[in-house]
Amino acid sequence: IPYNTTTTTTILMNNNNESCFLEEKTTAPLAVWAVVMGICVQVPFSFLYHWKYAHALGLSRTNHWSRRMDHVSIHTACIFFSYATSGSWDYLFVNILFNLDCIYRQFQHKVIPRRNQIRVGLSIIAYLVPLLTRGEIALFVQCWIVLHCSGWFFIKYPVGGWSHSVFHIILTLLPPLLLQAASTLPSSHEYIRQLQQQQGCSSTILQ
């Protein structure tokens, strides 16, 4: 069954005693699930690090396990997002290789913050590039506006200690855009088309 969806087949009878076979889809397209999984992996580690350790540890937080796992979860999310925006298993595989190398470096004895930032940036670029190849220019620009604005608060700290909080708040605008990108993939279109056919068949039966 395509898209790895959970399905059940139901036989219903309409008023004309004609059989209507419905393949009832009970989950979203795989690309949409990729966005959800990426968020579910990253958010807990980010919350733990910022809530419990970031302020308490001071500058020593750079080498703390919570900071390392925060970066590991970011790269893991980028892997999921690369499939969500491309729908390509080959492109996913390339991103897995790069992000696994980034994750490996988080377990080295010495952590290099500048290198971490560059690699996170490259991972983000990697999952946004497919939007350009698909012709989703407006969506690509919207994503970059969100990232640019959040990055400005992250780098410049215009409102002091609140800047990092604003950085994260702005980033909450990104997941809806990624969900939109995932839902406009050809595979997602096919899924939605089949779902509409299913709903149409259900409406016919109820008449």
Salt bridges, closest charged atoms under 4 A:
GLU23 OE1 - LYS25 NZ 3.28
ASP101 OD2 - ARG105 NE 2.99
ASP101 OD2 - ARG119 NH1 2.89
GLU136 OE2 - ARG134 NH2 3.66
GLU190 OE2 - ARG193 NH2 2.36
